[in-house]
Amino acid sequence: EYHNGPAIFSASGDTIYFSRSDADHSKKKKETSLGLKYIYYSVREGNEWKEPLVLPFNNNASFSVQHPALSPDGNLLYFVSDMPGGLGGTDLYASHKNADGSWGSPVNCGPNVNSSEDEGFPSVKADGTLYFSSKGHVGMGGLDIFSAKGSFNDFGPAENLKSPVNSPKD
């Protein structure tokens, strides 16, 4: 009944991370622009996918996490959240994968990526460059696409990809 996606697969193709609106909690957070979303993951065993599980840094009815993106080596998970302590609107966060396969506490990606407005839809290129959309960085209009070089919470300045990638609209 509610939205599923975006999704990202691990390089090996045996794990999927995806955003899902939670039907039980979405009604509690209708006043926000995000609705209430969580990041789930599922592991494939043979030809079957296991029951999806919620990542540990999701918070029941307090904030949303969504739009997962993996670093090329699969050891960093980037995502979007409106959790407390951000720079404004929705921000990009990162989490390190621990040796035991669990995910560490999320860290804000910092002011070179995040602004006082909304950031979203992260994607990571093979060379580690982070791509994302933003309403807050100087752009051509609406949600523009930007890139930033760096990793985790240490990025250089965001660069607007300009025309023909961006336009006066989203």
Phi and psi in radians as a Rosetta constraint file:
Dihedral C 1 N 2 CA 2 C 2 CIRCULARHARMONIC -1.978 0.35
Dihedral N 2 CA 2 C 2 N 3 CIRCULARHARMONIC 3.021 0.35
Dihedral C 2 N 3 CA 3 C 3 CIRCULARHARMONIC -1.255 0.35
Dihedral N 3 CA 3 C 3 N 4 CIRCULARHARMONIC 2.388 0.35
Dihedral C 3 N 4 CA 4 C 4 CIRCULARHARMONIC -2.089 0.35
Dihedral N 4 CA 4 C 4 N 5 CIRCULARHARMONIC 2.346 0.35
Dihedral C 4 N 5 CA 5 C 5 CIRCULARHARMONIC 2.105 0.35
Dihedral N 5 CA 5 C 5 N 6 CIRCULARHARMONIC 2.891 0.35
Dihedral C 5 N 6 CA 6 C 6 CIRCULARHARMONIC -1.135 0.35
Dihedral N 6 CA 6 C 6 N 7 CIRCULARHARMONIC 2.912 0.35
Dihedral C 6 N 7 CA 7 C 7 CIRCULARHARMONIC -2.369 0.35
Dihedral N 7 CA 7 C 7 N 8 CIRCULARHARMONIC 2.706 0.35
Dihedral C 7 N 8 CA 8 C 8 CIRCULARHARMONIC -2.479 0.35
Dihedral N 8 CA 8 C 8 N 9 CIRCULARHARMONIC 2.441 0.35
Dihedral C 8 N 9 CA 9 C 9 CIRCULARHARMONIC -1.766 0.35
Dihedral N 9 CA 9 C 9 N 10 CIRCULARHARMONIC 2.621 0.35
Dihedral C 9 N 10 CA 10 C 10 CIRCULARHARMONIC -1.124 0.35
Dihedral N 10 CA 10 C 10 N 11 CIRCULARHARMONIC 2.801 0.35
Dihedral C 10 N 11 CA 11 C 11 CIRCULARHARMONIC -1.019 0.35
Dihedral N 11 CA 11 C 11 N 12 CIRCULARHARMONIC -0.575 0.35
Dihedral C 11 N 12 CA 12 C 12 CIRCULARHARMONIC -1.376 0.35
Dihedral N 12 CA 12 C 12 N 13 CIRCULARHARMONIC -0.212 0.35
Dihedral C 12 N 13 CA 13 C 13 CIRCULARHARMONIC 1.367 0.35
Dihedral N 13 CA 13 C 13 N 14 CIRCULARHARMONIC 0.126 0.35
Dihedral C 13 N 14 CA 14 C 14 CIRCULARHARMONIC -1.730 0.35
Dihedral N 14 CA 14 C 14 N 15 CIRCULARHARMONIC -0.031 0.35
Dihedral C 14 N 15 CA 15 C 15 CIRCULARHARMONIC -2.367 0.35
Dihedral N 15 CA 15 C 15 N 16 CIRCULARHARMONIC 2.378 0.35
Dihedral C 15 N 16 CA 16 C 16 CIRCULARHARMONIC -2.112 0.35
Dihedral N 16 CA 16 C 16 N 17 CIRCULARHARMONIC 2.412 0.35
Dihedral C 16 N 17 CA 17 C 17 CIRCULARHARMONIC -2.032 0.35
Dihedral N 17 CA 17 C 17 N 18 CIRCULARHARMONIC 2.354 0.35
Dihedral C 17 N 18 CA 18 C 18 CIRCULARHARMONIC -2.649 0.35
Dihedral N 18 CA 18 C 18 N 19 CIRCULARHARMONIC 2.697 0.35
Dihedral C 18 N 19 CA 19 C 19 CIRCULARHARMONIC -1.472 0.35
Dihedral N 19 CA 19 C 19 N 20 CIRCULARHARMONIC 2.473 0.35
Dihedral C 19 N 20 CA 20 C 20 CIRCULARHARMONIC -2.524 0.35
Dihedral N 20 CA 20 C 20 N 21 CIRCULARHARMONIC 2.300 0.35
Dihedral C 20 N 21 CA 21 C 21 CIRCULARHARMONIC -1.323 0.35
Dihedral N 21 CA 21 C 21 N 22 CIRCULARHARMONIC 2.361 0.35
Dihedral C 21 N 22 CA 22 C 22 CIRCULARHARMONIC -1.609 0.35
Dihedral N 22 CA 22 C 22 N 23 CIRCULARHARMONIC 1.963 0.35
Dihedral C 22 N 23 CA 23 C 23 CIRCULARHARMONIC -1.043 0.35
Dihedral N 23 CA 23 C 23 N 24 CIRCULARHARMONIC -0.600 0.35
Dihedral C 23 N 24 CA 24 C 24 CIRCULARHARMONIC -1.227 0.35
Dihedral N 24 CA 24 C 24 N 25 CIRCULARHARMONIC -0.496 0.35
Dihedral C 24 N 25 CA 25 C 25 CIRCULARHARMONIC -1.939 0.35
Dihedral N 25 CA 25 C 25 N 26 CIRCULARHARMONIC -0.235 0.35
Dihedral C 25 N 26 CA 26 C 26 CIRCULARHARMONIC -1.045 0.35
Dihedral N 26 CA 26 C 26 N 27 CIRCULARHARMONIC -0.618 0.35
Dihedral C 26 N 27 CA 27 C 27 CIRCULARHARMONIC -1.174 0.35
Dihedral N 27 CA 27 C 27 N 28 CIRCULARHARMONIC -0.450 0.35
Dihedral C 27 N 28 CA 28 C 28 CIRCULARHARMONIC -1.317 0.35
Dihedral N 28 CA 28 C 28 N 29 CIRCULARHARMONIC -0.301 0.35
Dihedral C 28 N 29 CA 29 C 29 CIRCULARHARMONIC -2.198 0.35
Dihedral N 29 CA 29 C 29 N 30 CIRCULARHARMONIC 0.549 0.35
Dihedral C 29 N 30 CA 30 C 30 CIRCULARHARMONIC -1.111 0.35
Dihedral N 30 CA 30 C 30 N 31 CIRCULARHARMONIC -0.370 0.35
Dihedral C 30 N 31 CA 31 C 31 CIRCULARHARMONIC -1.273 0.35
Dihedral N 31 CA 31 C 31 N 32 CIRCULARHARMONIC -0.200 0.35
Dihedral C 31 N 32 CA 32 C 32 CIRCULARHARMONIC -1.677 0.35
Dihedral N 32 CA 32 C 32 N 33 CIRCULARHARMONIC 2.804 0.35
Dihedral C 32 N 33 CA 33 C 33 CIRCULARHARMONIC -1.291 0.35
Dihedral N 33 CA 33 C 33 N 34 CIRCULARHARMONIC -0.399 0.35
Dihedral C 33 N 34 CA 34 C 34 CIRCULARHARMONIC -1.435 0.35
Dihedral N 34 CA 34 C 34 N 35 CIRCULARHARMONIC -0.500 0.35
Dihedral C 34 N 35 CA 35 C 35 CIRCULARHARMONIC 1.273 0.35
Dihedral N 35 CA 35 C 35 N 36 CIRCULARHARMONIC -2.877 0.35
Dihedral C 35 N 36 CA 36 C 36 CIRCULARHARMONIC -2.044 0.35
Dihedral N 36 CA 36 C 36 N 37 CIRCULARHARMONIC 2.029 0.35
Dihedral C 36 N 37 CA 37 C 37 CIRCULARHARMONIC -2.209 0.35
Dihedral N 37 CA 37 C 37 N 38 CIRCULARHARMONIC 2.647 0.35
Dihedral C 37 N 38 CA 38 C 38 CIRCULARHARMONIC -2.267 0.35
Dihedral N 38 CA 38 C 38 N 39 CIRCULARHARMONIC 2.772 0.35
Dihedral C 38 N 39 CA 39 C 39 CIRCULARHARMONIC -1.765 0.35
Dihedral N 39 CA 39 C 39 N 40 CIRCULARHARMONIC 2.172 0.35
Dihedral C 39 N 40 CA 40 C 40 CIRCULARHARMONIC -1.874 0.35
Dihedral N 40 CA 40 C 40 N 41 CIRCULARHARMONIC 2.847 0.35
Dihedral C 40 N 41 CA 41 C 41 CIRCULARHARMONIC -2.470 0.35
Dihedral N 41 CA 41 C 41 N 42 CIRCULARHARMONIC 2.715 0.35
Dihedral C 41 N 42 CA 42 C 42 CIRCULARHARMONIC -2.484 0.35
Dihedral N 42 CA 42 C 42 N 43 CIRCULARHARMONIC 2.534 0.35
Dihedral C 42 N 43 CA 43 C 43 CIRCULARHARMONIC -1.972 0.35
Dihedral N 43 CA 43 C 43 N 44 CIRCULARHARMONIC 2.386 0.35
Dihedral C 43 N 44 CA 44 C 44 CIRCULARHARMONIC -1.581 0.35
Dihedral N 44 CA 44 C 44 N 45 CIRCULARHARMONIC 2.288 0.35
Dihedral C 44 N 45 CA 45 C 45 CIRCULARHARMONIC -2.095 0.35
Dihedral N 45 CA 45 C 45 N 46 CIRCULARHARMONIC 1.922 0.35
Dihedral C 45 N 46 CA 46 C 46 CIRCULARHARMONIC 1.162 0.35
Dihedral N 46 CA 46 C 46 N 47 CIRCULARHARMONIC -2.151 0.35
Dihedral C 46 N 47 CA 47 C 47 CIRCULARHARMONIC -1.751 0.35
Dihedral N 47 CA 47 C 47 N 48 CIRCULARHARMONIC 0.100 0.35
Dihedral C 47 N 48 CA 48 C 48 CIRCULARHARMONIC -1.987 0.35
Dihedral N 48 CA 48 C 48 N 49 CIRCULARHARMONIC 2.488 0.35
Dihedral C 48 N 49 CA 49 C 49 CIRCULARHARMONIC -1.692 0.35
Dihedral N 49 CA 49 C 49 N 50 CIRCULARHARMONIC 2.350 0.35
Dihedral C 49 N 50 CA 50 C 50 CIRCULARHARMONIC -1.240 0.35
Dihedral N 50 CA 50 C 50 N 51 CIRCULARHARMONIC 2.852 0.35
Dihedral C 50 N 51 CA 51 C 51 CIRCULARHARMONIC -0.989 0.35
Dihedral N 51 CA 51 C 51 N 52 CIRCULARHARMONIC 2.279 0.35
Dihedral C 51 N 52 CA 52 C 52 CIRCULARHARMONIC -1.079 0.35
Dihedral N 52 CA 52 C 52 N 53 CIRCULARHARMONIC 2.480 0.35
Dihedral C 52 N 53 CA 53 C 53 CIRCULARHARMONIC -2.078 0.35
Dihedral N 53 CA 53 C 53 N 54 CIRCULARHARMONIC 2.637 0.35
Dihedral C 53 N 54 CA 54 C 54 CIRCULARHARMONIC -1.482 0.35
Dihedral N 54 CA 54 C 54 N 55 CIRCULARHARMONIC 2.390 0.35
Dihedral C 54 N 55 CA 55 C 55 CIRCULARHARMONIC -1.137 0.35
Dihedral N 55 CA 55 C 55 N 56 CIRCULARHARMONIC 2.618 0.35
Dihedral C 55 N 56 CA 56 C 56 CIRCULARHARMONIC -1.174 0.35
Dihedral N 56 CA 56 C 56 N 57 CIRCULARHARMONIC -0.360 0.35
Dihedral C 56 N 57 CA 57 C 57 CIRCULARHARMONIC -1.600 0.35
Dihedral N 57 CA 57 C 57 N 58 CIRCULARHARMONIC 0.119 0.35
Dihedral C 57 N 58 CA 58 C 58 CIRCULARHARMONIC -1.195 0.35
Dihedral N 58 CA 58 C 58 N 59 CIRCULARHARMONIC 2.584 0.35
Dihedral C 58 N 59 CA 59 C 59 CIRCULARHARMONIC -2.207 0.35
Dihedral N 59 CA 59 C 59 N 60 CIRCULARHARMONIC 2.152 0.35
Dihedral C 59 N 60 CA 60 C 60 CIRCULARHARMONIC -1.075 0.35
Dihedral N 60 CA 60 C 60 N 61 CIRCULARHARMONIC 1.875 0.35
Dihedral C 60 N 61 CA 61 C 61 CIRCULARHARMONIC 1.207 0.35
Dihedral N 61 CA 61 C 61 N 62 CIRCULARHARMONIC 0.110 0.35
Dihedral C 61 N 62 CA 62 C 62 CIRCULARHARMONIC -1.712 0.35
Dihedral N 62 CA 62 C 62 N 63 CIRCULARHARMONIC -0.661 0.35
Dihedral C 62 N 63 CA 63 C 63 CIRCULARHARMONIC -2.760 0.35
Dihedral N 63 CA 63 C 63 N 64 CIRCULARHARMONIC 2.891 0.35
Dihedral C 63 N 64 CA 64 C 64 CIRCULARHARMONIC -1.820 0.35
Dihedral N 64 CA 64 C 64 N 65 CIRCULARHARMONIC 2.652 0.35
Dihedral C 64 N 65 CA 65 C 65 CIRCULARHARMONIC -2.298 0.35
Dihedral N 65 CA 65 C 65 N 66 CIRCULARHARMONIC 2.421 0.35
Dihedral C 65 N 66 CA 66 C 66 CIRCULARHARMONIC -2.837 0.35
Dihedral N 66 CA 66 C 66 N 67 CIRCULARHARMONIC 3.118 0.35
Dihedral C 66 N 67 CA 67 C 67 CIRCULARHARMONIC 1.011 0.35
Dihedral N 67 CA 67 C 67 N 68 CIRCULARHARMONIC 1.059 0.35
Dihedral C 67 N 68 CA 68 C 68 CIRCULARHARMONIC -1.190 0.35
Dihedral N 68 CA 68 C 68 N 69 CIRCULARHARMONIC 2.549 0.35
Dihedral C 68 N 69 CA 69 C 69 CIRCULARHARMONIC -2.547 0.35
Dihedral N 69 CA 69 C 69 N 70 CIRCULARHARMONIC 2.396 0.35
Dihedral C 69 N 70 CA 70 C 70 CIRCULARHARMONIC -1.844 0.35
Dihedral N 70 CA 70 C 70 N 71 CIRCULARHARMONIC 2.513 0.35
Dihedral C 70 N 71 CA 71 C 71 CIRCULARHARMONIC -1.158 0.35
Dihedral N 71 CA 71 C 71 N 72 CIRCULARHARMONIC 2.809 0.35
Dihedral C 71 N 72 CA 72 C 72 CIRCULARHARMONIC -0.972 0.35
Dihedral N 72 CA 72 C 72 N 73 CIRCULARHARMONIC -0.601 0.35
Dihedral C 72 N 73 CA 73 C 73 CIRCULARHARMONIC -1.514 0.35
Dihedral N 73 CA 73 C 73 N 74 CIRCULARHARMONIC -0.046 0.35
Dihedral C 73 N 74 CA 74 C 74 CIRCULARHARMONIC 1.336 0.35
Dihedral N 74 CA 74 C 74 N 75 CIRCULARHARMONIC 0.139 0.35
Dihedral C 74 N 75 CA 75 C 75 CIRCULARHARMONIC -1.708 0.35
Dihedral N 75 CA 75 C 75 N 76 CIRCULARHARMONIC -0.078 0.35
Dihedral C 75 N 76 CA 76 C 76 CIRCULARHARMONIC -2.197 0.35
Dihedral N 76 CA 76 C 76 N 77 CIRCULARHARMONIC 2.310 0.35
Dihedral C 76 N 77 CA 77 C 77 CIRCULARHARMONIC -1.950 0.35
Dihedral N 77 CA 77 C 77 N 78 CIRCULARHARMONIC 2.104 0.35
Dihedral C 77 N 78 CA 78 C 78 CIRCULARHARMONIC -1.750 0.35
Dihedral N 78 CA 78 C 78 N 79 CIRCULARHARMONIC 2.578 0.35
Dihedral C 78 N 79 CA 79 C 79 CIRCULARHARMONIC -2.802 0.35
Dihedral N 79 CA 79 C 79 N 80 CIRCULARHARMONIC 3.012 0.35
Dihedral C 79 N 80 CA 80 C 80 CIRCULARHARMONIC -1.904 0.35
Dihedral N 80 CA 80 C 80 N 81 CIRCULARHARMONIC 2.434 0.35
Dihedral C 80 N 81 CA 81 C 81 CIRCULARHARMONIC -2.675 0.35
Dihedral N 81 CA 81 C 81 N 82 CIRCULARHARMONIC 2.723 0.35
Dihedral C 81 N 82 CA 82 C 82 CIRCULARHARMONIC -1.884 0.35
Dihedral N 82 CA 82 C 82 N 83 CIRCULARHARMONIC 0.499 0.35
Dihedral C 82 N 83 CA 83 C 83 CIRCULARHARMONIC -1.106 0.35
Dihedral N 83 CA 83 C 83 N 84 CIRCULARHARMONIC 2.691 0.35
Dihedral C 83 N 84 CA 84 C 84 CIRCULARHARMONIC -1.015 0.35
Dihedral N 84 CA 84 C 84 N 85 CIRCULARHARMONIC 2.572 0.35
Dihedral C 84 N 85 CA 85 C 85 CIRCULARHARMONIC 1.655 0.35
Dihedral N 85 CA 85 C 85 N 86 CIRCULARHARMONIC 0.022 0.35
Dihedral C 85 N 86 CA 86 C 86 CIRCULARHARMONIC -1.354 0.35
Dihedral N 86 CA 86 C 86 N 87 CIRCULARHARMONIC 3.125 0.35
Dihedral C 86 N 87 CA 87 C 87 CIRCULARHARMONIC -1.519 0.35
Dihedral N 87 CA 87 C 87 N 88 CIRCULARHARMONIC -0.217 0.35
Dihedral C 87 N 88 CA 88 C 88 CIRCULARHARMONIC 2.569 0.35
Dihedral N 88 CA 88 C 88 N 89 CIRCULARHARMONIC 2.615 0.35
Dihedral C 88 N 89 CA 89 C 89 CIRCULARHARMONIC 0.928 0.35
Dihedral N 89 CA 89 C 89 N 90 CIRCULARHARMONIC -2.237 0.35
Dihedral C 89 N 90 CA 90 C 90 CIRCULARHARMONIC -1.871 0.35
Dihedral N 90 CA 90 C 90 N 91 CIRCULARHARMONIC 2.466 0.35
Dihedral C 90 N 91 CA 91 C 91 CIRCULARHARMONIC -2.126 0.35
Dihedral N 91 CA 91 C 91 N 92 CIRCULARHARMONIC 2.835 0.35
Dihedral C 91 N 92 CA 92 C 92 CIRCULARHARMONIC -1.591 0.35
Dihedral N 92 CA 92 C 92 N 93 CIRCULARHARMONIC 2.403 0.35
Dihedral C 92 N 93 CA 93 C 93 CIRCULARHARMONIC -2.209 0.35
Dihedral N 93 CA 93 C 93 N 94 CIRCULARHARMONIC 2.833 0.35
Dihedral C 93 N 94 CA 94 C 94 CIRCULARHARMONIC -2.359 0.35
Dihedral N 94 CA 94 C 94 N 95 CIRCULARHARMONIC 2.633 0.35
Dihedral C 94 N 95 CA 95 C 95 CIRCULARHARMONIC -2.386 0.35
Dihedral N 95 CA 95 C 95 N 96 CIRCULARHARMONIC 2.344 0.35
Dihedral C 95 N 96 CA 96 C 96 CIRCULARHARMONIC -1.442 0.35
Dihedral N 96 CA 96 C 96 N 97 CIRCULARHARMONIC 2.472 0.35
Dihedral C 96 N 97 CA 97 C 97 CIRCULARHARMONIC -1.441 0.35
Dihedral N 97 CA 97 C 97 N 98 CIRCULARHARMONIC 2.209 0.35
Dihedral C 97 N 98 CA 98 C 98 CIRCULARHARMONIC -1.374 0.35
Dihedral N 98 CA 98 C 98 N 99 CIRCULARHARMONIC 2.868 0.35
Dihedral C 98 N 99 CA 99 C 99 CIRCULARHARMONIC -1.015 0.35
Dihedral N 99 CA 99 C 99 N 100 CIRCULARHARMONIC -0.525 0.35
Dihedral C 99 N 100 CA 100 C 100 CIRCULARHARMONIC -1.494 0.35
Dihedral N 100 CA 100 C 100 N 101 CIRCULARHARMONIC 0.066 0.35
Dihedral C 100 N 101 CA 101 C 101 CIRCULARHARMONIC 1.609 0.35
Dihedral N 101 CA 101 C 101 N 102 CIRCULARHARMONIC -0.152 0.35
Dihedral C 101 N 102 CA 102 C 102 CIRCULARHARMONIC -1.372 0.35
Dihedral N 102 CA 102 C 102 N 103 CIRCULARHARMONIC 2.917 0.35
Dihedral C 102 N 103 CA 103 C 103 CIRCULARHARMONIC -1.845 0.35
Dihedral N 103 CA 103 C 103 N 104 CIRCULARHARMONIC 2.399 0.35
Dihedral C 103 N 104 CA 104 C 104 CIRCULARHARMONIC -1.329 0.35
Dihedral N 104 CA 104 C 104 N 105 CIRCULARHARMONIC 3.062 0.35
Dihedral C 104 N 105 CA 105 C 105 CIRCULARHARMONIC -1.084 0.35
Dihedral N 105 CA 105 C 105 N 106 CIRCULARHARMONIC 2.401 0.35
Dihedral C 105 N 106 CA 106 C 106 CIRCULARHARMONIC -1.198 0.35
Dihedral N 106 CA 106 C 106 N 107 CIRCULARHARMONIC 2.570 0.35
Dihedral C 106 N 107 CA 107 C 107 CIRCULARHARMONIC -2.228 0.35
Dihedral N 107 CA 107 C 107 N 108 CIRCULARHARMONIC 2.381 0.35
Dihedral C 107 N 108 CA 108 C 108 CIRCULARHARMONIC -1.095 0.35
Dihedral N 108 CA 108 C 108 N 109 CIRCULARHARMONIC 2.393 0.35
Dihedral C 108 N 109 CA 109 C 109 CIRCULARHARMONIC -1.265 0.35
Dihedral N 109 CA 109 C 109 N 110 CIRCULARHARMONIC -0.085 0.35
Dihedral C 109 N 110 CA 110 C 110 CIRCULARHARMONIC 1.674 0.35
Dihedral N 110 CA 110 C 110 N 111 CIRCULARHARMONIC 2.988 0.35
Dihedral C 110 N 111 CA 111 C 111 CIRCULARHARMONIC -1.266 0.35
Dihedral N 111 CA 111 C 111 N 112 CIRCULARHARMONIC -0.264 0.35
Dihedral C 111 N 112 CA 112 C 112 CIRCULARHARMONIC -1.333 0.35
Dihedral N 112 CA 112 C 112 N 113 CIRCULARHARMONIC -0.356 0.35
Dihedral C 112 N 113 CA 113 C 113 CIRCULARHARMONIC -1.792 0.35
Dihedral N 113 CA 113 C 113 N 114 CIRCULARHARMONIC -0.848 0.35
Dihedral C 113 N 114 CA 114 C 114 CIRCULARHARMONIC -1.610 0.35
Dihedral N 114 CA 114 C 114 N 115 CIRCULARHARMONIC 2.693 0.35
Dihedral C 114 N 115 CA 115 C 115 CIRCULARHARMONIC -2.314 0.35
Dihedral N 115 CA 115 C 115 N 116 CIRCULARHARMONIC -2.999 0.35
Dihedral C 115 N 116 CA 116 C 116 CIRCULARHARMONIC -1.371 0.35
Dihedral N 116 CA 116 C 116 N 117 CIRCULARHARMONIC -0.118 0.35
Dihedral C 116 N 117 CA 117 C 117 CIRCULARHARMONIC -1.852 0.35
Dihedral N 117 CA 117 C 117 N 118 CIRCULARHARMONIC -2.741 0.35
Dihedral C 117 N 118 CA 118 C 118 CIRCULARHARMONIC -1.613 0.35
Dihedral N 118 CA 118 C 118 N 119 CIRCULARHARMONIC 2.360 0.35
Dihedral C 118 N 119 CA 119 C 119 CIRCULARHARMONIC -2.034 0.35
Dihedral N 119 CA 119 C 119 N 120 CIRCULARHARMONIC 2.670 0.35
Dihedral C 119 N 120 CA 120 C 120 CIRCULARHARMONIC -2.909 0.35
Dihedral N 120 CA 120 C 120 N 121 CIRCULARHARMONIC 3.130 0.35
Dihedral C 120 N 121 CA 121 C 121 CIRCULARHARMONIC 0.895 0.35
Dihedral N 121 CA 121 C 121 N 122 CIRCULARHARMONIC 0.970 0.35
Dihedral C 121 N 122 CA 122 C 122 CIRCULARHARMONIC -1.211 0.35
Dihedral N 122 CA 122 C 122 N 123 CIRCULARHARMONIC 2.664 0.35
Dihedral C 122 N 123 CA 123 C 123 CIRCULARHARMONIC -2.628 0.35
Dihedral N 123 CA 123 C 123 N 124 CIRCULARHARMONIC 2.535 0.35
Dihedral C 123 N 124 CA 124 C 124 CIRCULARHARMONIC -2.115 0.35
Dihedral N 124 CA 124 C 124 N 125 CIRCULARHARMONIC 2.186 0.35
Dihedral C 124 N 125 CA 125 C 125 CIRCULARHARMONIC -1.358 0.35
Dihedral N 125 CA 125 C 125 N 126 CIRCULARHARMONIC 2.846 0.35
Dihedral C 125 N 126 CA 126 C 126 CIRCULARHARMONIC -0.964 0.35
Dihedral N 126 CA 126 C 126 N 127 CIRCULARHARMONIC -0.550 0.35
Dihedral C 126 N 127 CA 127 C 127 CIRCULARHARMONIC -1.448 0.35
Dihedral N 127 CA 127 C 127 N 128 CIRCULARHARMONIC 0.056 0.35
Dihedral C 127 N 128 CA 128 C 128 CIRCULARHARMONIC 1.615 0.35
Dihedral N 128 CA 128 C 128 N 129 CIRCULARHARMONIC -0.085 0.35
Dihedral C 128 N 129 CA 129 C 129 CIRCULARHARMONIC -1.101 0.35
Dihedral N 129 CA 129 C 129 N 130 CIRCULARHARMONIC 2.304 0.35
Dihedral C 129 N 130 CA 130 C 130 CIRCULARHARMONIC -1.610 0.35
Dihedral N 130 CA 130 C 130 N 131 CIRCULARHARMONIC 2.237 0.35
Dihedral C 130 N 131 CA 131 C 131 CIRCULARHARMONIC -1.973 0.35
Dihedral N 131 CA 131 C 131 N 132 CIRCULARHARMONIC 2.492 0.35
Dihedral C 131 N 132 CA 132 C 132 CIRCULARHARMONIC -2.841 0.35
Dihedral N 132 CA 132 C 132 N 133 CIRCULARHARMONIC 2.885 0.35
Dihedral C 132 N 133 CA 133 C 133 CIRCULARHARMONIC -1.802 0.35
Dihedral N 133 CA 133 C 133 N 134 CIRCULARHARMONIC 2.666 0.35
Dihedral C 133 N 134 CA 134 C 134 CIRCULARHARMONIC -2.632 0.35
Dihedral N 134 CA 134 C 134 N 135 CIRCULARHARMONIC 2.479 0.35
Dihedral C 134 N 135 CA 135 C 135 CIRCULARHARMONIC -1.699 0.35
Dihedral N 135 CA 135 C 135 N 136 CIRCULARHARMONIC -0.239 0.35
Dihedral C 135 N 136 CA 136 C 136 CIRCULARHARMONIC -1.717 0.35
Dihedral N 136 CA 136 C 136 N 137 CIRCULARHARMONIC -0.474 0.35
Dihedral C 136 N 137 CA 137 C 137 CIRCULARHARMONIC -1.351 0.35
Dihedral N 137 CA 137 C 137 N 138 CIRCULARHARMONIC 2.693 0.35
Dihedral C 137 N 138 CA 138 C 138 CIRCULARHARMONIC -1.077 0.35
Dihedral N 138 CA 138 C 138 N 139 CIRCULARHARMONIC 2.139 0.35
Dihedral C 138 N 139 CA 139 C 139 CIRCULARHARMONIC -2.505 0.35
Dihedral N 139 CA 139 C 139 N 140 CIRCULARHARMONIC -2.878 0.35
Dihedral C 139 N 140 CA 140 C 140 CIRCULARHARMONIC -1.592 0.35
Dihedral N 140 CA 140 C 140 N 141 CIRCULARHARMONIC -0.321 0.35
Dihedral C 140 N 141 CA 141 C 141 CIRCULARHARMONIC 2.546 0.35
Dihedral N 141 CA 141 C 141 N 142 CIRCULARHARMONIC 2.505 0.35
Dihedral C 141 N 142 CA 142 C 142 CIRCULARHARMONIC 1.068 0.35
Dihedral N 142 CA 142 C 142 N 143 CIRCULARHARMONIC -2.569 0.35
Dihedral C 142 N 143 CA 143 C 143 CIRCULARHARMONIC -1.438 0.35
Dihedral N 143 CA 143 C 143 N 144 CIRCULARHARMONIC 1.910 0.35
Dihedral C 143 N 144 CA 144 C 144 CIRCULARHARMONIC -1.699 0.35
Dihedral N 144 CA 144 C 144 N 145 CIRCULARHARMONIC 2.783 0.35
Dihedral C 144 N 145 CA 145 C 145 CIRCULARHARMONIC -1.697 0.35
Dihedral N 145 CA 145 C 145 N 146 CIRCULARHARMONIC 2.319 0.35
Dihedral C 145 N 146 CA 146 C 146 CIRCULARHARMONIC -2.188 0.35
Dihedral N 146 CA 146 C 146 N 147 CIRCULARHARMONIC 2.839 0.35
Dihedral C 146 N 147 CA 147 C 147 CIRCULARHARMONIC -2.243 0.35
Dihedral N 147 CA 147 C 147 N 148 CIRCULARHARMONIC 2.698 0.35
Dihedral C 147 N 148 CA 148 C 148 CIRCULARHARMONIC -2.569 0.35
Dihedral N 148 CA 148 C 148 N 149 CIRCULARHARMONIC 2.367 0.35
Dihedral C 148 N 149 CA 149 C 149 CIRCULARHARMONIC -1.656 0.35
Dihedral N 149 CA 149 C 149 N 150 CIRCULARHARMONIC 2.427 0.35
Dihedral C 149 N 150 CA 150 C 150 CIRCULARHARMONIC 2.525 0.35
Dihedral N 150 CA 150 C 150 N 151 CIRCULARHARMONIC -2.702 0.35
Dihedral C 150 N 151 CA 151 C 151 CIRCULARHARMONIC -2.855 0.35
Dihedral N 151 CA 151 C 151 N 152 CIRCULARHARMONIC 2.631 0.35
Dihedral C 151 N 152 CA 152 C 152 CIRCULARHARMONIC 0.999 0.35
Dihedral N 152 CA 152 C 152 N 153 CIRCULARHARMONIC -1.726 0.35
Dihedral C 152 N 153 CA 153 C 153 CIRCULARHARMONIC -2.187 0.35
Dihedral N 153 CA 153 C 153 N 154 CIRCULARHARMONIC 0.376 0.35
Dihedral C 153 N 154 CA 154 C 154 CIRCULARHARMONIC -2.187 0.35
Dihedral N 154 CA 154 C 154 N 155 CIRCULARHARMONIC 1.565 0.35
Dihedral C 154 N 155 CA 155 C 155 CIRCULARHARMONIC -2.116 0.35
Dihedral N 155 CA 155 C 155 N 156 CIRCULARHARMONIC 2.607 0.35
Dihedral C 155 N 156 CA 156 C 156 CIRCULARHARMONIC -1.299 0.35
Dihedral N 156 CA 156 C 156 N 157 CIRCULARHARMONIC 3.101 0.35
Dihedral C 156 N 157 CA 157 C 157 CIRCULARHARMONIC -1.023 0.35
Dihedral N 157 CA 157 C 157 N 158 CIRCULARHARMONIC 2.507 0.35
Dihedral C 157 N 158 CA 158 C 158 CIRCULARHARMONIC -1.198 0.35
Dihedral N 158 CA 158 C 158 N 159 CIRCULARHARMONIC 2.412 0.35
Dihedral C 158 N 159 CA 159 C 159 CIRCULARHARMONIC -2.030 0.35
Dihedral N 159 CA 159 C 159 N 160 CIRCULARHARMONIC 2.169 0.35
Dihedral C 159 N 160 CA 160 C 160 CIRCULARHARMONIC -1.231 0.35
Dihedral N 160 CA 160 C 160 N 161 CIRCULARHARMONIC 2.301 0.35
Dihedral C 160 N 161 CA 161 C 161 CIRCULARHARMONIC -1.387 0.35
Dihedral N 161 CA 161 C 161 N 162 CIRCULARHARMONIC -0.061 0.35
Dihedral C 161 N 162 CA 162 C 162 CIRCULARHARMONIC 0.925 0.35
Dihedral N 162 CA 162 C 162 N 163 CIRCULARHARMONIC -2.998 0.35
Dihedral C 162 N 163 CA 163 C 163 CIRCULARHARMONIC -1.299 0.35
Dihedral N 163 CA 163 C 163 N 164 CIRCULARHARMONIC 2.498 0.35
Dihedral C 163 N 164 CA 164 C 164 CIRCULARHARMONIC -1.583 0.35
Dihedral N 164 CA 164 C 164 N 165 CIRCULARHARMONIC 0.033 0.35
Dihedral C 164 N 165 CA 165 C 165 CIRCULARHARMONIC -1.200 0.35
Dihedral N 165 CA 165 C 165 N 166 CIRCULARHARMONIC -0.796 0.35
Dihedral C 165 N 166 CA 166 C 166 CIRCULARHARMONIC -1.842 0.35
Dihedral N 166 CA 166 C 166 N 167 CIRCULARHARMONIC 2.839 0.35
Dihedral C 166 N 167 CA 167 C 167 CIRCULARHARMONIC -2.585 0.35
Dihedral N 167 CA 167 C 167 N 168 CIRCULARHARMONIC -3.131 0.35
Dihedral C 167 N 168 CA 168 C 168 CIRCULARHARMONIC -1.171 0.35
Dihedral N 168 CA 168 C 168 N 169 CIRCULARHARMONIC -0.208 0.35
Dihedral C 168 N 169 CA 169 C 169 CIRCULARHARMONIC -1.908 0.35
Dihedral N 169 CA 169 C 169 N 170 CIRCULARHARMONIC 3.106 0.35
